[in-house]
Amino acid sequence: MSAHDGTYRTEDDARAALVASCLRMNAIGINQGRAGNQSLRWNRGAADGMLITPSALAYEEMLVDDIVWLALAATRDAGGEPAYEHSSRAPSSEWRVHRDIYLHRPDAAAIVHAHSPHASALACTARVQRHGIPAFHYMVAIAGGADLRCAPYATFGTQQLSTNALAALDARRACLLANHGLLALGESLVQALGVALEVETLARMYALALALGDPVVLGDDEMARVLARFSPYV
């Protein structure tokens, strides 16, 4: 996505869309407070980059000019921080995750990271950290595979977290982050937020199913059929 792809008329339009998407994320209950972050692939001419939400700012207070543009080939200043433009604010502490996804996933145009209650709770359990969320429901295919993976824990804002998330997202549109939350990507902010909402819904359903007993898991053959028919629904 670039300033000239027609999705948004100007960079300020793209910034406004990010602010609106963050407010929507909290309003639908998959995030709260200052947690989480969102970004949008946004190139400036020949410079590949992204627009990302700022660090430590409540979404209700966030303005268009608070959104940070960051080059994907992020140069560092003397303090080791990335060079960014058009904002007096620092980018989200999770900028490495967003940057690395855009560098390795050309299909990703937008990323949503949320601390949604059910997905985050399940990502704190040994069962889900070991095995992810299995195909207890066919809509698990929303993430692009036969299960919802959980990336191993790493301290927030670190390169290790980014590395772990990239592995969990291999050929997938979403994953959980151990003791943390969820990540979802899409071809647009609307799509990425929709995937994040579906992942949180699945997490809530799986938690309920576990409380009732041992969920029946769909077989690989059935999930292969589901995945083959699923692309129009993403």
GUVO-465019 format. One record per residue (C-alpha): y, z, x. Coordinates in nm, 3 decimals. Layout:
# GUVO-465019
> Y | Z | X
...
END
This chain:
# GUVO-465019
> 0.000 | 0.000 | 0.000
> 0.347 | -0.078 | 0.128
> 0.702 | -0.083 | 0.005
> 0.648 | -0.445 | -0.091
> 0.320 | -0.436 | -0.282
> 0.483 | -0.419 | -0.623
> 0.329 | -0.089 | -0.733
> 0.660 | 0.090 | -0.683
> 0.992 | -0.091 | -0.666
> 1.138 | 0.136 | -0.398
> 1.030 | 0.418 | -0.171
> 1.222 | 0.663 | -0.389
> 1.014 | 0.543 | -0.685
> 0.700 | 0.624 | -0.486
> 0.841 | 0.965 | -0.394
> 0.920 | 1.036 | -0.759
> 0.565 | 0.939 | -0.853
> 0.430 | 1.192 | -0.602
> 0.650 | 1.470 | -0.743
> 0.538 | 1.384 | -1.096
> 0.172 | 1.373 | -0.994
> 0.194 | 1.718 | -0.834
> 0.354 | 1.863 | -1.145
> 0.080 | 1.700 | -1.351
> -0.188 | 1.846 | -1.120
> -0.068 | 2.198 | -1.189
> -0.004 | 2.136 | -1.559
> -0.365 | 2.028 | -1.624
> -0.493 | 2.342 | -1.454
> -0.665 | 2.209 | -1.143
> -0.415 | 2.368 | -0.906
> -0.169 | 2.654 | -0.903
> 0.141 | 2.776 | -0.725
> 0.212 | 2.611 | -0.390
> -0.154 | 2.536 | -0.318
> -0.292 | 2.188 | -0.266
> -0.113 | 1.872 | -0.160
> -0.093 | 1.502 | -0.238
> -0.009 | 1.185 | -0.050
> 0.041 | 0.815 | -0.099
> -0.019 | 0.539 | 0.155
> 0.323 | 0.393 | 0.230
> 0.394 | 0.152 | 0.513
> 0.741 | 0.079 | 0.640
> 0.732 | -0.278 | 0.760
> 0.487 | -0.292 | 1.049
> 0.464 | 0.089 | 1.068
> 0.157 | 0.220 | 0.885
> 0.236 | 0.550 | 0.722
> 0.213 | 0.781 | 0.426
> 0.432 | 0.984 | 0.197
> 0.309 | 1.343 | 0.174
> 0.418 | 1.659 | -0.002
> 0.604 | 1.917 | 0.211
> 0.466 | 2.246 | 0.332
> 0.525 | 2.575 | 0.146
> 0.739 | 2.443 | -0.138
> 0.669 | 2.512 | -0.504
> 0.618 | 2.188 | -0.694
> 0.869 | 2.293 | -0.960
> 1.134 | 2.304 | -0.687
> 1.031 | 1.983 | -0.513
> 1.280 | 1.695 | -0.509
> 1.239 | 1.331 | -0.416
> 1.403 | 1.391 | -0.078
> 1.158 | 1.673 | 0.002
> 0.870 | 1.426 | 0.029
> 0.790 | 1.352 | 0.394
> 0.717 | 1.010 | 0.546
> 0.472 | 1.034 | 0.834
> 0.348 | 0.753 | 1.056
> -0.031 | 0.725 | 1.073
> 0.005 | 0.682 | 1.449
> 0.172 | 1.023 | 1.448
> 0.354 | 1.094 | 1.773
> 0.402 | 1.458 | 1.871
> 0.714 | 1.643 | 1.969
> 0.730 | 1.899 | 2.250
> 0.584 | 2.162 | 2.019
> 0.284 | 1.950 | 1.932
> 0.395 | 1.877 | 1.576
> 0.391 | 1.525 | 1.427
> 0.707 | 1.319 | 1.420
> 0.821 | 1.267 | 1.064
> 1.121 | 1.117 | 0.890
> 1.346 | 1.128 | 0.585
> 1.303 | 1.498 | 0.517
> 1.428 | 1.822 | 0.665
> 1.096 | 1.973 | 0.559
> 0.769 | 1.977 | 0.748
> 0.472 | 1.788 | 0.604
> 0.185 | 1.971 | 0.437
> -0.029 | 2.170 | 0.679
> -0.317 | 1.938 | 0.578
> -0.141 | 1.624 | 0.703
> -0.427 | 1.560 | 0.949
> -0.680 | 1.524 | 0.666
> -0.458 | 1.277 | 0.483
> -0.376 | 1.079 | 0.798
> -0.738 | 1.052 | 0.908
> -0.858 | 0.942 | 0.564
> -0.601 | 0.662 | 0.558
> -0.695 | 0.559 | 0.911
> -1.067 | 0.543 | 0.833
> -1.067 | 0.445 | 0.464
> -0.868 | 0.128 | 0.391
> -0.973 | 0.160 | 0.026
> -0.776 | 0.486 | -0.009
> -0.420 | 0.447 | -0.136
> -0.370 | 0.803 | -0.262
> -0.519 | 1.146 | -0.193
> -0.524 | 1.463 | -0.401
> -0.621 | 1.802 | -0.256
> -0.644 | 2.090 | -0.505
> -0.758 | 2.450 | -0.510
> -0.915 | 2.411 | -0.852
> -1.084 | 2.730 | -0.977
> -1.442 | 2.617 | -1.043
> -1.477 | 2.371 | -0.756
> -1.327 | 2.626 | -0.517
> -1.555 | 2.903 | -0.645
> -1.868 | 2.691 | -0.609
> -1.755 | 2.585 | -0.262
> -1.766 | 2.953 | -0.165
> -2.139 | 2.982 | -0.243
> -2.417 | 2.934 | 0.011
> -2.611 | 2.717 | -0.235
> -2.335 | 2.459 | -0.274
> -2.235 | 2.470 | 0.090
> -2.594 | 2.381 | 0.183
> -2.674 | 2.129 | -0.090
> -2.353 | 2.032 | -0.266
> -2.356 | 1.976 | -0.642
> -2.668 | 1.776 | -0.733
> -2.700 | 1.513 | -1.005
> -2.732 | 1.767 | -1.288
> -2.509 | 1.532 | -1.490
> -2.474 | 1.158 | -1.451
> -2.095 | 1.188 | -1.411
> -2.157 | 1.320 | -1.060
> -2.142 | 0.947 | -0.983
> -1.762 | 0.970 | -1.012
> -1.765 | 1.079 | -0.647
> -1.951 | 0.763 | -0.547
> -2.302 | 0.893 | -0.487
> -2.597 | 1.088 | -0.622
> -2.441 | 1.426 | -0.544
> -2.110 | 1.594 | -0.468
> -2.106 | 1.691 | -0.103
> -1.945 | 2.003 | 0.038
> -1.780 | 1.978 | 0.380
> -1.852 | 2.270 | 0.616
> -1.581 | 2.532 | 0.650
> -1.303 | 2.498 | 0.906
> -0.963 | 2.667 | 0.927
> -0.702 | 2.498 | 0.710
> -0.471 | 2.253 | 0.885
> -0.706 | 2.194 | 1.179
> -0.855 | 1.877 | 1.319
> -1.201 | 2.022 | 1.261
> -1.135 | 2.044 | 0.888
> -1.030 | 1.680 | 0.890
> -1.344 | 1.580 | 1.082
> -1.566 | 1.771 | 0.840
> -1.393 | 1.622 | 0.537
> -1.423 | 1.265 | 0.670
> -1.799 | 1.308 | 0.714
> -1.839 | 1.447 | 0.361
> -1.633 | 1.157 | 0.223
> -1.839 | 0.888 | 0.394
> -1.892 | 0.623 | 0.122
> -1.760 | 0.875 | -0.135
> -1.443 | 0.923 | -0.339
> -1.447 | 1.303 | -0.348
> -1.594 | 1.612 | -0.188
> -1.569 | 1.989 | -0.191
> -1.435 | 2.186 | 0.105
> -1.627 | 2.505 | 0.182
> -1.432 | 2.823 | 0.096
> -1.133 | 2.607 | 0.014
> -1.114 | 2.349 | -0.265
> -1.163 | 1.978 | -0.334
> -1.047 | 1.641 | -0.205
> -1.028 | 1.320 | -0.408
> -0.905 | 0.974 | -0.319
> -0.829 | 0.662 | -0.517
> -0.657 | 0.328 | -0.534
> -0.361 | 0.500 | -0.702
> -0.227 | 0.849 | -0.766
> -0.347 | 0.825 | -1.125
> -0.699 | 0.739 | -1.013
> -0.713 | 1.005 | -0.742
> -0.592 | 1.273 | -0.983
> -0.841 | 1.153 | -1.244
> -1.127 | 1.186 | -0.996
> -1.007 | 1.534 | -0.897
> -0.998 | 1.641 | -1.262
> -1.349 | 1.508 | -1.322
> -1.480 | 1.692 | -1.013
> -1.331 | 2.018 | -1.140
> -1.484 | 1.955 | -1.484
> -1.825 | 1.892 | -1.326
> -1.791 | 2.209 | -1.119
> -1.722 | 2.411 | -1.433
> -2.020 | 2.254 | -1.610
> -2.248 | 2.317 | -1.311
> -2.142 | 2.682 | -1.292
> -2.222 | 2.721 | -1.663
> -2.558 | 2.546 | -1.620
> -2.649 | 2.775 | -1.329
> -2.567 | 3.079 | -1.544
> -2.807 | 2.953 | -1.812
> -3.096 | 2.874 | -1.580
> -3.212 | 2.616 | -1.328
> -3.039 | 2.284 | -1.407
> -3.256 | 1.973 | -1.437
> -3.152 | 1.721 | -1.171
> -3.161 | 1.348 | -1.241
> -3.386 | 1.148 | -1.010
> -3.273 | 0.904 | -0.744
> -3.388 | 0.603 | -0.947
> -3.179 | 0.707 | -1.247
> -2.873 | 0.779 | -1.032
> -2.910 | 0.437 | -0.870
> -2.895 | 0.282 | -1.219
> -2.595 | 0.497 | -1.309
> -2.409 | 0.405 | -0.991
> -2.477 | 0.036 | -1.050
> -2.308 | 0.061 | -1.390
> -2.035 | 0.301 | -1.294
> -1.768 | 0.099 | -1.114
> -1.575 | 0.000 | -1.431
> -1.524 | 0.369 | -1.515
> -1.352 | 0.480 | -1.194
END
